[in-house]
Amino acid sequence: MDQYLEFISNHYLLCLGLVVVSYLLVQDLVESTFNKYEGLSPLLAVTKMNDDSTVIVDVREPHEFIKGHIENSINIPLGKFPEKVNTLEKYKAQAIIVVCQSGTRSIPACKTLTKENFEQVFNMIGGMQSWQDNNFPIQITSTEKF
């Protein structure tokens, strides 16, 4: 036991780093266990989109959305998402795929949708960046959907 204490006192930064990394890993594991939404790769998202009732919600800013988006997607910027989530009320029982640029901004939107009791919420892993990397089609338009 004395050797452990001596090691900790000699390498306190290393031990602190171990504790921090362990905490973050456990936190991520617990959070992912209790998520009520699922992650989808772009390929699985295409499969899901083949069902006509699937709704795609793009949470990027309008200037990003105009440069290229998935066809028939609805643009609701993340900053306005909590106040505009009620516009999606009619899609509550349908599958909703949430998309952003890289897959990180869509997570808070997915959490908001699950809190509002949407039944099937999916986060597209990798976002539009992954979509374009897989050479899936995008639509470029100057009309913004809010």
C-alpha positions in Angstrom: 0.0 0.0 0.0 2.9 2.3 0.8 4.2 1.8 -2.7 0.9 3.0 -4.2 0.9 6.1 -2.1 4.5 6.8 -3.0 3.7 6.3 -6.7 0.7 8.7 -6.5 2.7 11.3 -4.6 5.5 11.1 -7.2 3.2 11.1 -10.2 0.2 13.1 -9.1 -0.4 14.6 -12.6 -0.5 11.2 -14.2 -2.9 10.0 -11.5 -5.1 13.0 -11.9 -5.2 12.4 -15.6 -6.3 8.8 -15.0 -9.1 9.9 -12.7 -10.4 12.6 -15.2 -10.3 10.2 -18.2 -12.0 7.4 -16.2 -14.7 9.8 -15.1 -15.3 11.0 -18.6 -15.5 7.5 -20.0 -18.0 6.4 -17.3 -20.1 9.5 -17.8 -20.2 8.9 -21.6 -21.1 5.2 -21.0 -24.0 6.1 -18.6 -25.3 8.9 -20.9 -25.3 6.6 -24.0 -27.1 3.9 -22.0 -30.0 6.2 -21.1 -30.4 7.9 -24.5 -33.8 7.5 -26.0 -32.6 8.2 -29.5 -30.4 6.1 -31.8 -27.5 6.9 -34.0 -27.7 6.1 -37.7 -24.9 5.9 -40.2 -25.7 7.7 -43.5 -26.3 4.4 -45.2 -28.8 3.3 -42.6 -30.3 6.8 -42.8 -30.9 6.3 -46.5 -32.6 3.0 -45.8 -34.8 4.7 -43.2 -35.6 7.5 -45.7 -36.9 5.1 -48.2 -40.0 5.1 -46.0 -42.1 8.0 -47.1 -43.1 8.9 -43.6 -39.5 9.7 -42.4 -38.8 13.3 -41.7 -35.3 14.9 -41.9 -34.6 17.8 -39.7 -31.4 19.8 -40.4 -30.3 21.9 -37.4 -27.5 23.8 -39.2 -27.7 27.6 -39.7 -29.5 28.8 -42.8 -26.3 29.8 -44.6 -25.0 26.3 -44.1 -28.3 24.7 -45.2 -28.4 26.7 -48.4 -25.0 25.4 -49.5 -26.3 21.9 -49.5 -28.8 19.7 -47.7 -30.7 16.5 -47.9 -33.7 16.7 -50.2 -37.0 17.6 -48.4 -35.2 18.3 -45.2 -36.7 20.9 -42.8 -34.2 23.5 -41.6 -34.6 24.5 -37.9 -31.4 26.1 -36.6 -30.3 24.6 -33.3 -30.4 28.1 -31.6 -34.2 28.3 -32.5 -34.9 24.7 -32.0 -36.6 24.7 -28.5 -39.0 27.4 -29.5 -39.8 25.9 -33.0 -40.0 22.2 -31.9 -43.8 22.6 -31.9 -43.8 23.0 -35.7 -42.8 19.3 -35.8 -45.7 18.2 -33.6 -47.5 16.6 -36.6 -44.6 14.2 -37.1 -44.6 13.0 -33.5 -45.3 9.3 -34.4 -43.0 9.3 -37.5 -39.3 8.6 -37.7 -37.3 11.8 -37.4 -33.6 11.9 -38.5 -31.8 14.9 -37.1 -28.8 16.1 -39.1 -26.1 18.8 -38.6 -22.7 19.4 -40.2 -20.6 16.9 -38.2 -23.1 15.0 -35.9 -22.5 17.0 -32.7 -25.1 19.8 -32.9 -27.8 17.3 -33.6 -27.5 15.6 -30.2 -29.1 18.5 -28.2 -31.9 18.6 -30.8 -32.4 14.8 -30.4 -32.6 15.2 -26.6 -35.2 18.0 -27.0 -37.3 15.8 -29.3 -37.2 12.9 -26.8 -38.2 15.2 -24.0 -41.1 16.3 -26.1 -42.1 12.6 -26.4 -41.3 12.1 -30.1 -41.4 8.3 -30.6 -38.7 7.6 -33.2 -35.7 10.0 -33.0 -32.4 9.2 -34.8 -29.1 11.2 -34.9 -27.2 10.8 -38.2 -23.7 10.0 -37.1 -21.1 12.2 -38.9 -23.8 14.6 -40.2 -23.7 16.2 -43.6 -19.9 15.8 -43.7 -20.3 12.0 -43.6 -23.3 12.2 -46.0 -21.1 14.0 -48.6 -18.1 11.7 -47.9 -20.4 8.8 -49.0 -21.3 10.7 -52.2 -25.0 10.8 -51.4 -27.0 13.5 -53.2 -27.5 17.0 -51.8 -29.8 19.7 -52.9 -28.6 23.3 -53.2 -31.3 25.9 -52.9 -31.8 29.5 -51.9 -35.1 29.0 -50.2 -35.0 28.5 -46.4 -37.5 26.4 -44.6 -38.3 27.4 -41.0 
